[in-house]
Structure formats: C-alpha cells, structure tokens
Amino acid sequence: MGLEAAGQTMFVGEGSNMTASISFTLNGQEVSYSGDTERLLLWVLRTDFGLTGTKYGCGEGHCGACTVLVNDAAVLSCQTTVGEVADAAVTTIEGIAKNGGLHSLQAAFMEKGALQCGFCTPGMILRAYSLLQENPNPTQEDIAAAMDGNICRCGAHGRILAAVADAAGTGKGGAP
C-alpha cells in the first residue's frame, strides 16, 4: 500500500519498518535511496554508497567519529535516519575536497600532524567545517567549544585545535 507524503512515495513493508524512495544531494550529486527510512544514515553512507570515510565509533552519539554535514551543519550520522535527510544536502569527508585539491582544513590537519591514526579525523574535519561556516573567525575558545563533542583517543587534540585555527586564518602563519 503506497502513501504520498511531501513528494515521497512511502510503502508499508513487512513488520513495522517504513520504506520509501527518497532523494537527497550527496557530495554535490543528486542521489536516491529506496528502503527503510528509519535506517541510520551512517550505514546507508557506508554500505549503500560505499563512502567509508564516515566512521562508526561508539554508536551512541558520544564520540563524533560519524559526523557528516547536513545542509552544512554537523550531525551525527549514527543518530540520524536516512529519512531525515530527504531533500537535504549531505556532505561526507569524501565531498569537501574540490578539483583534486585538499580543502584548507584537510591541508591544515596534515601540516599540524593532527591526523595521528586518522579514525576520528573525518568527523573532526567536518565538525570544524561546520564551525567555520557559522563563524569564519573563531577564537581559540570558540574552536575548543565546537570541537568538544568529537573525541580523539590518540591525544592529538592540541594539534587538532591548532589545525582548525590555521584553517580559519587565526593560527600562526596559516591562511585558508
């Protein structure tokens, strides 16, 4: 049985799962998804679209490893259903580099040695990207507060904060 809701065709499947065909923009490309709209965005990105830069960390929204951008705002993909991103713009770490060049945040992370093991890095970079969209000239305190929800188990937080400051043009010698 099909239902029309806001341009989406929804189907009642077996059990209590709602399935739908939805569209959204993923890293600048229009994509569609057909399936359970309650499925976590994290798994849709990794499994259905093969974008493994988005990491599974704690699965409970505490570590930030799964951070992606939805309409340029940082969200936890382990706490967001794919149905919530219908008609939105989703950006993963694979989508911020342009024309074969690194984004200034990616370059700053490399220059400052903020990559360490690399597991938390995609979420850190996307959280910082969201911050710089909202506040292009953050103070050190602004950066620390914004990055507080993303955990680095390797102890690279000082280098991460310095990389974000450099990318924002507020660190020593670093312009975006």
Rosetta constraint file for C-alpha pairs under 8 A:
AtomPair CA 1 CA 11 HARMONIC 5.77 0.50
AtomPair CA 1 CA 12 HARMONIC 6.11 0.50
AtomPair CA 2 CA 9 HARMONIC 6.37 0.50
AtomPair CA 2 CA 10 HARMONIC 5.46 0.50
AtomPair CA 2 CA 11 HARMONIC 4.65 0.50
AtomPair CA 2 CA 12 HARMONIC 6.97 0.50
AtomPair CA 3 CA 9 HARMONIC 5.79 0.50
AtomPair CA 3 CA 10 HARMONIC 5.02 0.50
AtomPair CA 3 CA 11 HARMONIC 6.37 0.50
AtomPair CA 4 CA 8 HARMONIC 5.79 0.50
AtomPair CA 4 CA 9 HARMONIC 4.94 0.50
AtomPair CA 4 CA 10 HARMONIC 6.23 0.50
AtomPair CA 5 CA 9 HARMONIC 6.56 0.50
AtomPair CA 5 CA 10 HARMONIC 7.17 0.50
AtomPair CA 8 CA 20 HARMONIC 6.77 0.50
AtomPair CA 8 CA 21 HARMONIC 6.23 0.50
AtomPair CA 8 CA 22 HARMONIC 5.98 0.50
AtomPair CA 9 CA 20 HARMONIC 5.73 0.50
AtomPair CA 9 CA 21 HARMONIC 6.00 0.50
AtomPair CA 9 CA 22 HARMONIC 7.83 0.50
AtomPair CA 10 CA 18 HARMONIC 7.03 0.50
AtomPair CA 10 CA 19 HARMONIC 5.85 0.50
AtomPair CA 10 CA 20 HARMONIC 4.34 0.50
AtomPair CA 10 CA 21 HARMONIC 6.88 0.50
AtomPair CA 11 CA 18 HARMONIC 6.29 0.50
AtomPair CA 11 CA 19 HARMONIC 5.25 0.50
AtomPair CA 11 CA 20 HARMONIC 5.89 0.50
AtomPair CA 12 CA 16 HARMONIC 7.71 0.50
AtomPair CA 12 CA 17 HARMONIC 7.08 0.50
AtomPair CA 12 CA 18 HARMONIC 5.39 0.50
AtomPair CA 12 CA 19 HARMONIC 6.34 0.50
AtomPair CA 13 CA 17 HARMONIC 6.13 0.50
AtomPair CA 13 CA 18 HARMONIC 6.14 0.50
AtomPair CA 13 CA 19 HARMONIC 6.35 0.50
AtomPair CA 17 CA 36 HARMONIC 6.08 0.50
AtomPair CA 17 CA 37 HARMONIC 7.75 0.50
AtomPair CA 17 CA 38 HARMONIC 7.14 0.50
AtomPair CA 18 CA 35 HARMONIC 7.89 0.50
AtomPair CA 18 CA 36 HARMONIC 5.50 0.50
AtomPair CA 18 CA 37 HARMONIC 6.01 0.50
AtomPair CA 18 CA 38 HARMONIC 7.07 0.50
AtomPair CA 19 CA 34 HARMONIC 6.93 0.50
AtomPair CA 19 CA 35 HARMONIC 4.71 0.50
AtomPair CA 19 CA 36 HARMONIC 4.19 0.50
AtomPair CA 19 CA 37 HARMONIC 5.54 0.50
AtomPair CA 20 CA 33 HARMONIC 7.80 0.50
AtomPair CA 20 CA 34 HARMONIC 5.47 0.50
AtomPair CA 20 CA 35 HARMONIC 5.54 0.50
AtomPair CA 20 CA 36 HARMONIC 6.53 0.50
AtomPair CA 20 CA 37 HARMONIC 6.23 0.50
AtomPair CA 21 CA 32 HARMONIC 6.81 0.50
AtomPair CA 21 CA 33 HARMONIC 5.55 0.50
AtomPair CA 21 CA 34 HARMONIC 4.18 0.50
AtomPair CA 21 CA 35 HARMONIC 6.64 0.50
AtomPair CA 22 CA 32 HARMONIC 5.55 0.50
AtomPair CA 22 CA 33 HARMONIC 5.38 0.50
AtomPair CA 22 CA 34 HARMONIC 6.43 0.50
AtomPair CA 22 CA 83 HARMONIC 7.42 0.50
AtomPair CA 22 CA 86 HARMONIC 5.67 0.50
AtomPair CA 22 CA 87 HARMONIC 7.58 0.50
AtomPair CA 23 CA 30 HARMONIC 6.99 0.50
AtomPair CA 23 CA 31 HARMONIC 5.62 0.50
AtomPair CA 23 CA 32 HARMONIC 4.24 0.50
AtomPair CA 23 CA 33 HARMONIC 6.31 0.50
AtomPair CA 23 CA 86 HARMONIC 5.63 0.50
AtomPair CA 23 CA 87 HARMONIC 5.72 0.50
AtomPair CA 24 CA 30 HARMONIC 5.86 0.50
AtomPair CA 24 CA 31 HARMONIC 5.60 0.50
AtomPair CA 24 CA 32 HARMONIC 6.38 0.50
AtomPair CA 24 CA 85 HARMONIC 6.62 0.50
AtomPair CA 24 CA 86 HARMONIC 5.32 0.50
AtomPair CA 24 CA 87 HARMONIC 4.52 0.50
AtomPair CA 24 CA 88 HARMONIC 5.24 0.50
AtomPair CA 24 CA 89 HARMONIC 6.08 0.50
AtomPair CA 24 CA 90 HARMONIC 7.30 0.50
AtomPair CA 25 CA 29 HARMONIC 5.26 0.50
AtomPair CA 25 CA 30 HARMONIC 4.36 0.50
AtomPair CA 25 CA 31 HARMONIC 5.83 0.50
AtomPair CA 25 CA 87 HARMONIC 7.08 0.50
AtomPair CA 25 CA 88 HARMONIC 6.20 0.50
AtomPair CA 25 CA 89 HARMONIC 4.57 0.50
AtomPair CA 25 CA 90 HARMONIC 5.90 0.50
AtomPair CA 26 CA 30 HARMONIC 6.24 0.50
AtomPair CA 26 CA 31 HARMONIC 6.41 0.50
AtomPair CA 26 CA 89 HARMONIC 6.10 0.50
AtomPair CA 26 CA 90 HARMONIC 4.88 0.50
AtomPair CA 26 CA 91 HARMONIC 5.85 0.50
AtomPair CA 26 CA 92 HARMONIC 7.82 0.50
AtomPair CA 26 CA 95 HARMONIC 7.97 0.50
AtomPair CA 27 CA 89 HARMONIC 7.56 0.50
AtomPair CA 27 CA 90 HARMONIC 6.27 0.50
AtomPair CA 27 CA 91 HARMONIC 4.79 0.50
AtomPair CA 27 CA 92 HARMONIC 6.57 0.50
AtomPair CA 27 CA 94 HARMONIC 7.35 0.50
AtomPair CA 27 CA 95 HARMONIC 4.55 0.50
AtomPair CA 27 CA 96 HARMONIC 7.54 0.50
AtomPair CA 28 CA 89 HARMONIC 7.53 0.50
AtomPair CA 28 CA 91 HARMONIC 7.66 0.50
AtomPair CA 28 CA 95 HARMONIC 7.37 0.50
AtomPair CA 37 CA 81 HARMONIC 6.51 0.50
AtomPair CA 37 CA 82 HARMONIC 5.50 0.50
AtomPair CA 37 CA 83 HARMONIC 4.40 0.50
AtomPair CA 37 CA 84 HARMONIC 7.95 0.50
AtomPair CA 38 CA 81 HARMONIC 5.16 0.50
AtomPair CA 38 CA 82 HARMONIC 6.45 0.50
AtomPair CA 38 CA 83 HARMONIC 6.25 0.50
AtomPair CA 39 CA 43 HARMONIC 7.37 0.50
AtomPair CA 39 CA 44 HARMONIC 7.26 0.50
AtomPair CA 39 CA 81 HARMONIC 5.40 0.50
AtomPair CA 39 CA 82 HARMONIC 5.96 0.50
AtomPair CA 39 CA 83 HARMONIC 7.79 0.50
AtomPair CA 40 CA 44 HARMONIC 6.60 0.50
AtomPair CA 40 CA 77 HARMONIC 6.70 0.50
AtomPair CA 40 CA 78 HARMONIC 5.91 0.50
AtomPair CA 40 CA 79 HARMONIC 6.76 0.50
AtomPair CA 40 CA 80 HARMONIC 5.73 0.50
AtomPair CA 40 CA 81 HARMONIC 4.32 0.50
AtomPair CA 40 CA 82 HARMONIC 5.81 0.50
AtomPair CA 41 CA 45 HARMONIC 6.06 0.50
AtomPair CA 41 CA 77 HARMONIC 5.15 0.50
AtomPair CA 41 CA 78 HARMONIC 6.60 0.50
AtomPair CA 41 CA 79 HARMONIC 7.87 0.50
AtomPair CA 41 CA 80 HARMONIC 5.73 0.50
AtomPair CA 41 CA 81 HARMONIC 5.09 0.50
AtomPair CA 41 CA 82 HARMONIC 4.63 0.50
AtomPair CA 42 CA 46 HARMONIC 6.25 0.50
AtomPair CA 42 CA 54 HARMONIC 6.96 0.50
AtomPair CA 42 CA 55 HARMONIC 7.80 0.50
AtomPair CA 42 CA 56 HARMONIC 7.44 0.50
AtomPair CA 42 CA 66 HARMONIC 6.79 0.50
AtomPair CA 42 CA 77 HARMONIC 4.72 0.50
AtomPair CA 42 CA 78 HARMONIC 5.34 0.50
AtomPair CA 42 CA 80 HARMONIC 7.81 0.50
AtomPair CA 43 CA 47 HARMONIC 5.51 0.50
AtomPair CA 43 CA 48 HARMONIC 7.38 0.50
AtomPair CA 44 CA 48 HARMONIC 4.99 0.50
AtomPair CA 44 CA 49 HARMONIC 6.54 0.50
AtomPair CA 44 CA 82 HARMONIC 7.19 0.50
AtomPair CA 45 CA 49 HARMONIC 5.03 0.50
AtomPair CA 45 CA 50 HARMONIC 6.32 0.50
AtomPair CA 45 CA 51 HARMONIC 5.49 0.50
AtomPair CA 45 CA 52 HARMONIC 7.37 0.50
AtomPair CA 45 CA 54 HARMONIC 7.54 0.50
AtomPair CA 46 CA 50 HARMONIC 4.80 0.50
AtomPair CA 46 CA 51 HARMONIC 4.78 0.50
AtomPair CA 46 CA 52 HARMONIC 4.93 0.50
AtomPair CA 46 CA 53 HARMONIC 7.91 0.50
AtomPair CA 46 CA 54 HARMONIC 6.97 0.50
AtomPair CA 47 CA 51 HARMONIC 7.52 0.50
AtomPair CA 51 CA 92 HARMONIC 7.72 0.50
AtomPair CA 51 CA 94 HARMONIC 7.25 0.50
AtomPair CA 53 CA 92 HARMONIC 7.23 0.50
AtomPair CA 53 CA 93 HARMONIC 6.04 0.50
AtomPair CA 53 CA 94 HARMONIC 6.70 0.50
AtomPair CA 53 CA 122 HARMONIC 6.38 0.50
AtomPair CA 54 CA 65 HARMONIC 7.09 0.50
AtomPair CA 54 CA 66 HARMONIC 5.23 0.50
AtomPair CA 54 CA 67 HARMONIC 6.98 0.50
AtomPair CA 54 CA 68 HARMONIC 7.20 0.50
AtomPair CA 54 CA 92 HARMONIC 6.70 0.50
AtomPair CA 54 CA 93 HARMONIC 7.04 0.50
AtomPair CA 54 CA 122 HARMONIC 6.59 0.50
AtomPair CA 54 CA 123 HARMONIC 7.17 0.50
AtomPair CA 55 CA 65 HARMONIC 5.36 0.50
AtomPair CA 55 CA 66 HARMONIC 4.87 0.50
AtomPair CA 55 CA 119 HARMONIC 6.99 0.50
AtomPair CA 55 CA 120 HARMONIC 7.55 0.50
AtomPair CA 55 CA 122 HARMONIC 7.77 0.50
AtomPair CA 55 CA 123 HARMONIC 7.80 0.50
AtomPair CA 56 CA 65 HARMONIC 6.29 0.50
AtomPair CA 56 CA 66 HARMONIC 5.67 0.50
AtomPair CA 56 CA 78 HARMONIC 7.44 0.50
AtomPair CA 57 CA 63 HARMONIC 6.42 0.50
AtomPair CA 57 CA 64 HARMONIC 7.44 0.50
AtomPair CA 57 CA 65 HARMONIC 5.43 0.50
AtomPair CA 57 CA 66 HARMONIC 6.73 0.50
AtomPair CA 58 CA 62 HARMONIC 6.60 0.50
AtomPair CA 58 CA 63 HARMONIC 6.17 0.50
AtomPair CA 59 CA 78 HARMONIC 5.65 0.50
AtomPair CA 59 CA 79 HARMONIC 7.78 0.50
AtomPair CA 60 CA 78 HARMONIC 6.94 0.50
AtomPair CA 60 CA 79 HARMONIC 7.16 0.50
AtomPair CA 61 CA 76 HARMONIC 6.27 0.50
AtomPair CA 61 CA 78 HARMONIC 6.46 0.50
AtomPair CA 61 CA 79 HARMONIC 6.22 0.50
AtomPair CA 62 CA 149 HARMONIC 6.88 0.50
AtomPair CA 62 CA 150 HARMONIC 7.65 0.50
AtomPair CA 63 CA 149 HARMONIC 6.45 0.50
AtomPair CA 63 CA 150 HARMONIC 5.17 0.50
AtomPair CA 63 CA 151 HARMONIC 5.07 0.50
AtomPair CA 64 CA 76 HARMONIC 6.47 0.50
AtomPair CA 64 CA 120 HARMONIC 7.45 0.50
AtomPair CA 64 CA 123 HARMONIC 5.88 0.50
AtomPair CA 64 CA 124 HARMONIC 7.43 0.50
AtomPair CA 64 CA 149 HARMONIC 6.08 0.50
AtomPair CA 64 CA 150 HARMONIC 4.34 0.50
AtomPair CA 64 CA 151 HARMONIC 6.46 0.50
AtomPair CA 65 CA 119 HARMONIC 7.15 0.50
AtomPair CA 65 CA 120 HARMONIC 4.96 0.50
AtomPair CA 65 CA 121 HARMONIC 7.59 0.50
AtomPair CA 65 CA 122 HARMONIC 7.07 0.50
AtomPair CA 65 CA 123 HARMONIC 4.83 0.50
AtomPair CA 65 CA 124 HARMONIC 7.39 0.50
AtomPair CA 65 CA 150 HARMONIC 6.77 0.50
AtomPair CA 65 CA 151 HARMONIC 7.56 0.50
AtomPair CA 66 CA 76 HARMONIC 5.61 0.50
AtomPair CA 66 CA 77 HARMONIC 5.45 0.50
AtomPair CA 66 CA 78 HARMONIC 6.27 0.50
AtomPair CA 66 CA 122 HARMONIC 7.98 0.50
AtomPair CA 66 CA 123 HARMONIC 5.83 0.50
AtomPair CA 67 CA 74 HARMONIC 6.17 0.50
AtomPair CA 67 CA 75 HARMONIC 5.48 0.50
AtomPair CA 67 CA 76 HARMONIC 4.61 0.50
AtomPair CA 67 CA 77 HARMONIC 5.93 0.50
AtomPair CA 67 CA 122 HARMONIC 7.46 0.50
AtomPair CA 67 CA 123 HARMONIC 4.47 0.50
AtomPair CA 67 CA 124 HARMONIC 7.59 0.50
AtomPair CA 67 CA 126 HARMONIC 6.53 0.50
AtomPair CA 67 CA 127 HARMONIC 6.78 0.50
AtomPair CA 68 CA 74 HARMONIC 5.66 0.50
AtomPair CA 68 CA 75 HARMONIC 5.59 0.50
AtomPair CA 68 CA 76 HARMONIC 6.44 0.50
AtomPair CA 68 CA 77 HARMONIC 6.36 0.50
AtomPair CA 68 CA 90 HARMONIC 7.13 0.50
AtomPair CA 68 CA 91 HARMONIC 6.04 0.50
AtomPair CA 68 CA 92 HARMONIC 5.23 0.50
AtomPair CA 68 CA 93 HARMONIC 7.40 0.50
AtomPair CA 68 CA 123 HARMONIC 6.66 0.50
AtomPair CA 68 CA 126 HARMONIC 6.10 0.50
AtomPair CA 68 CA 127 HARMONIC 7.71 0.50
AtomPair CA 69 CA 73 HARMONIC 5.07 0.50
AtomPair CA 69 CA 74 HARMONIC 4.58 0.50
AtomPair CA 69 CA 75 HARMONIC 5.92 0.50
AtomPair CA 69 CA 89 HARMONIC 7.83 0.50
AtomPair CA 69 CA 90 HARMONIC 5.52 0.50
AtomPair CA 69 CA 91 HARMONIC 4.95 0.50
AtomPair CA 69 CA 92 HARMONIC 6.53 0.50
AtomPair CA 69 CA 126 HARMONIC 6.63 0.50
AtomPair CA 69 CA 127 HARMONIC 7.98 0.50
AtomPair CA 69 CA 130 HARMONIC 7.25 0.50
AtomPair CA 70 CA 74 HARMONIC 6.47 0.50
AtomPair CA 70 CA 75 HARMONIC 6.59 0.50
AtomPair CA 70 CA 85 HARMONIC 7.25 0.50
AtomPair CA 70 CA 88 HARMONIC 6.55 0.50
AtomPair CA 70 CA 89 HARMONIC 5.54 0.50
AtomPair CA 70 CA 90 HARMONIC 4.58 0.50
AtomPair CA 70 CA 91 HARMONIC 6.51 0.50
AtomPair CA 71 CA 88 HARMONIC 6.19 0.50
AtomPair CA 71 CA 89 HARMONIC 4.97 0.50
AtomPair CA 71 CA 90 HARMONIC 6.38 0.50
AtomPair CA 71 CA 91 HARMONIC 7.98 0.50
AtomPair CA 72 CA 89 HARMONIC 7.67 0.50
AtomPair CA 72 CA 90 HARMONIC 7.77 0.50
AtomPair CA 72 CA 91 HARMONIC 7.51 0.50
AtomPair CA 72 CA 129 HARMONIC 7.92 0.50
AtomPair CA 72 CA 130 HARMONIC 5.84 0.50
AtomPair CA 72 CA 133 HARMONIC 7.27 0.50
AtomPair CA 73 CA 130 HARMONIC 5.27 0.50
AtomPair CA 74 CA 126 HARMONIC 6.62 0.50
AtomPair CA 74 CA 127 HARMONIC 5.45 0.50
AtomPair CA 74 CA 130 HARMONIC 5.62 0.50
AtomPair CA 75 CA 80 HARMONIC 7.50 0.50
AtomPair CA 76 CA 80 HARMONIC 6.37 0.50
AtomPair CA 77 CA 81 HARMONIC 7.48 0.50
AtomPair CA 80 CA 84 HARMONIC 6.65 0.50
AtomPair CA 81 CA 85 HARMONIC 7.38 0.50
AtomPair CA 82 CA 86 HARMONIC 7.17 0.50
AtomPair CA 85 CA 89 HARMONIC 7.49 0.50
AtomPair CA 85 CA 90 HARMONIC 7.39 0.50
AtomPair CA 91 CA 95 HARMONIC 5.63 0.50
AtomPair CA 91 CA 96 HARMONIC 7.15 0.50
AtomPair CA 92 CA 96 HARMONIC 7.13 0.50
AtomPair CA 92 CA 122 HARMONIC 7.99 0.50
AtomPair CA 92 CA 126 HARMONIC 7.57 0.50
AtomPair CA 93 CA 97 HARMONIC 7.98 0.50
AtomPair CA 93 CA 122 HARMONIC 5.53 0.50
AtomPair CA 93 CA 123 HARMONIC 7.75 0.50
AtomPair CA 93 CA 125 HARMONIC 7.61 0.50
AtomPair CA 93 CA 126 HARMONIC 6.75 0.50
AtomPair CA 96 CA 102 HARMONIC 7.87 0.50
AtomPair CA 96 CA 103 HARMONIC 6.21 0.50
AtomPair CA 97 CA 101 HARMONIC 5.81 0.50
AtomPair CA 97 CA 102 HARMONIC 4.84 0.50
AtomPair CA 97 CA 103 HARMONIC 4.86 0.50
AtomPair CA 98 CA 102 HARMONIC 6.81 0.50
AtomPair CA 98 CA 103 HARMONIC 6.96 0.50
AtomPair CA 102 CA 106 HARMONIC 5.81 0.50
AtomPair CA 102 CA 107 HARMONIC 5.99 0.50
AtomPair CA 103 CA 107 HARMONIC 6.34 0.50
AtomPair CA 104 CA 108 HARMONIC 6.04 0.50
AtomPair CA 104 CA 167 HARMONIC 5.63 0.50
AtomPair CA 104 CA 176 HARMONIC 5.23 0.50
AtomPair CA 105 CA 109 HARMONIC 6.12 0.50
AtomPair CA 105 CA 125 HARMONIC 6.42 0.50
AtomPair CA 105 CA 128 HARMONIC 7.78 0.50
AtomPair CA 105 CA 129 HARMONIC 7.39 0.50
AtomPair CA 105 CA 163 HARMONIC 7.05 0.50
AtomPair CA 105 CA 164 HARMONIC 6.55 0.50
AtomPair CA 105 CA 167 HARMONIC 5.31 0.50
AtomPair CA 105 CA 176 HARMONIC 7.69 0.50
AtomPair CA 106 CA 110 HARMONIC 6.38 0.50
AtomPair CA 106 CA 125 HARMONIC 6.98 0.50
AtomPair CA 107 CA 111 HARMONIC 6.16 0.50
AtomPair CA 108 CA 112 HARMONIC 6.00 0.50
AtomPair CA 108 CA 163 HARMONIC 4.88 0.50
AtomPair CA 108 CA 164 HARMONIC 7.10 0.50
AtomPair CA 108 CA 166 HARMONIC 6.39 0.50
AtomPair CA 108 CA 167 HARMONIC 5.88 0.50
AtomPair CA 108 CA 174 HARMONIC 7.95 0.50
AtomPair CA 109 CA 113 HARMONIC 6.03 0.50
AtomPair CA 109 CA 114 HARMONIC 4.81 0.50
AtomPair CA 109 CA 115 HARMONIC 6.08 0.50
AtomPair CA 109 CA 159 HARMONIC 7.81 0.50
AtomPair CA 109 CA 160 HARMONIC 6.67 0.50
AtomPair CA 109 CA 163 HARMONIC 5.16 0.50
AtomPair CA 109 CA 164 HARMONIC 7.62 0.50
AtomPair CA 110 CA 114 HARMONIC 6.29 0.50
AtomPair CA 110 CA 115 HARMONIC 6.38 0.50
AtomPair CA 111 CA 163 HARMONIC 7.64 0.50
AtomPair CA 112 CA 159 HARMONIC 5.81 0.50
AtomPair CA 112 CA 160 HARMONIC 7.50 0.50
AtomPair CA 112 CA 162 HARMONIC 7.02 0.50
AtomPair CA 112 CA 163 HARMONIC 5.74 0.50
AtomPair CA 113 CA 159 HARMONIC 6.44 0.50
AtomPair CA 114 CA 121 HARMONIC 7.87 0.50
AtomPair CA 114 CA 156 HARMONIC 5.83 0.50
AtomPair CA 114 CA 157 HARMONIC 7.62 0.50
AtomPair CA 114 CA 159 HARMONIC 4.96 0.50
AtomPair CA 114 CA 160 HARMONIC 4.96 0.50
AtomPair CA 114 CA 163 HARMONIC 6.92 0.50
AtomPair CA 115 CA 121 HARMONIC 6.01 0.50
AtomPair CA 115 CA 156 HARMONIC 7.70 0.50
AtomPair CA 115 CA 160 HARMONIC 7.99 0.50
AtomPair CA 116 CA 154 HARMONIC 6.72 0.50
AtomPair CA 116 CA 156 HARMONIC 6.74 0.50
AtomPair CA 117 CA 154 HARMONIC 7.10 0.50
AtomPair CA 118 CA 122 HARMONIC 7.51 0.50
AtomPair CA 120 CA 124 HARMONIC 6.14 0.50
AtomPair CA 120 CA 150 HARMONIC 7.60 0.50
AtomPair CA 120 CA 151 HARMONIC 7.07 0.50
AtomPair CA 120 CA 152 HARMONIC 5.99 0.50
AtomPair CA 121 CA 125 HARMONIC 6.00 0.50
AtomPair CA 122 CA 126 HARMONIC 6.22 0.50
AtomPair CA 123 CA 127 HARMONIC 6.02 0.50
AtomPair CA 123 CA 150 HARMONIC 7.16 0.50
AtomPair CA 124 CA 128 HARMONIC 6.15 0.50
AtomPair CA 124 CA 147 HARMONIC 7.12 0.50
AtomPair CA 124 CA 150 HARMONIC 6.26 0.50
AtomPair CA 124 CA 160 HARMONIC 7.94 0.50
AtomPair CA 125 CA 129 HARMONIC 6.04 0.50
AtomPair CA 126 CA 130 HARMONIC 6.21 0.50
AtomPair CA 127 CA 131 HARMONIC 6.35 0.50
AtomPair CA 127 CA 146 HARMONIC 7.41 0.50
AtomPair CA 127 CA 147 HARMONIC 6.69 0.50
AtomPair CA 127 CA 150 HARMONIC 7.90 0.50
AtomPair CA 128 CA 132 HARMONIC 6.19 0.50
AtomPair CA 128 CA 143 HARMONIC 7.76 0.50
AtomPair CA 128 CA 146 HARMONIC 7.43 0.50
AtomPair CA 128 CA 147 HARMONIC 6.96 0.50
AtomPair CA 128 CA 164 HARMONIC 6.43 0.50
AtomPair CA 129 CA 133 HARMONIC 6.25 0.50
AtomPair CA 130 CA 134 HARMONIC 6.43 0.50
AtomPair CA 131 CA 135 HARMONIC 5.81 0.50
AtomPair CA 131 CA 136 HARMONIC 7.51 0.50
AtomPair CA 131 CA 143 HARMONIC 7.62 0.50
AtomPair CA 131 CA 146 HARMONIC 6.62 0.50
AtomPair CA 132 CA 136 HARMONIC 4.47 0.50
AtomPair CA 132 CA 137 HARMONIC 7.29 0.50
AtomPair CA 132 CA 138 HARMONIC 7.45 0.50
AtomPair CA 132 CA 168 HARMONIC 6.90 0.50
AtomPair CA 136 CA 168 HARMONIC 6.24 0.50
AtomPair CA 137 CA 168 HARMONIC 6.19 0.50
AtomPair CA 137 CA 169 HARMONIC 7.56 0.50
AtomPair CA 137 CA 170 HARMONIC 7.03 0.50
AtomPair CA 138 CA 142 HARMONIC 5.39 0.50
AtomPair CA 138 CA 143 HARMONIC 6.20 0.50
AtomPair CA 138 CA 165 HARMONIC 7.70 0.50
AtomPair CA 138 CA 168 HARMONIC 7.34 0.50
AtomPair CA 138 CA 170 HARMONIC 7.66 0.50
AtomPair CA 139 CA 143 HARMONIC 6.31 0.50
AtomPair CA 139 CA 170 HARMONIC 7.67 0.50
AtomPair CA 140 CA 144 HARMONIC 6.17 0.50
AtomPair CA 140 CA 161 HARMONIC 7.67 0.50
AtomPair CA 140 CA 165 HARMONIC 7.15 0.50
AtomPair CA 141 CA 145 HARMONIC 6.08 0.50
AtomPair CA 142 CA 146 HARMONIC 6.11 0.50
AtomPair CA 143 CA 147 HARMONIC 6.09 0.50
AtomPair CA 143 CA 161 HARMONIC 6.65 0.50
AtomPair CA 143 CA 164 HARMONIC 7.25 0.50
AtomPair CA 143 CA 165 HARMONIC 7.42 0.50
AtomPair CA 144 CA 148 HARMONIC 6.01 0.50
AtomPair CA 144 CA 161 HARMONIC 6.71 0.50
AtomPair CA 147 CA 161 HARMONIC 7.97 0.50
AtomPair CA 152 CA 156 HARMONIC 6.46 0.50
AtomPair CA 152 CA 157 HARMONIC 6.49 0.50
AtomPair CA 156 CA 160 HARMONIC 6.08 0.50
AtomPair CA 157 CA 161 HARMONIC 6.10 0.50
AtomPair CA 158 CA 162 HARMONIC 6.27 0.50
AtomPair CA 159 CA 163 HARMONIC 6.07 0.50
AtomPair CA 160 CA 164 HARMONIC 6.30 0.50
AtomPair CA 161 CA 165 HARMONIC 6.23 0.50
AtomPair CA 162 CA 166 HARMONIC 6.12 0.50
AtomPair CA 162 CA 171 HARMONIC 6.55 0.50
AtomPair CA 163 CA 167 HARMONIC 6.14 0.50
AtomPair CA 163 CA 171 HARMONIC 7.83 0.50
AtomPair CA 164 CA 168 HARMONIC 6.17 0.50
AtomPair CA 165 CA 169 HARMONIC 6.20 0.50
AtomPair CA 165 CA 170 HARMONIC 5.03 0.50
AtomPair CA 165 CA 171 HARMONIC 4.73 0.50
AtomPair CA 165 CA 174 HARMONIC 7.92 0.50
AtomPair CA 166 CA 170 HARMONIC 5.65 0.50
AtomPair CA 166 CA 171 HARMONIC 4.25 0.50
AtomPair CA 166 CA 172 HARMONIC 6.74 0.50
AtomPair CA 166 CA 173 HARMONIC 7.22 0.50
AtomPair CA 166 CA 174 HARMONIC 4.39 0.50
AtomPair CA 166 CA 175 HARMONIC 6.12 0.50
AtomPair CA 166 CA 176 HARMONIC 7.10 0.50
AtomPair CA 167 CA 171 HARMONIC 7.72 0.50
AtomPair CA 167 CA 174 HARMONIC 6.39 0.50
AtomPair CA 167 CA 175 HARMONIC 5.98 0.50
AtomPair CA 167 CA 176 HARMONIC 4.72 0.50
AtomPair CA 168 CA 174 HARMONIC 7.85 0.50
AtomPair CA 168 CA 175 HARMONIC 6.69 0.50
AtomPair CA 168 CA 176 HARMONIC 6.05 0.50
AtomPair CA 169 CA 173 HARMONIC 7.83 0.50
AtomPair CA 169 CA 174 HARMONIC 5.36 0.50
AtomPair CA 169 CA 175 HARMONIC 4.22 0.50
AtomPair CA 169 CA 176 HARMONIC 5.85 0.50
AtomPair CA 170 CA 174 HARMONIC 7.16 0.50
AtomPair CA 170 CA 175 HARMONIC 7.62 0.50
AtomPair CA 171 CA 175 HARMONIC 7.99 0.50
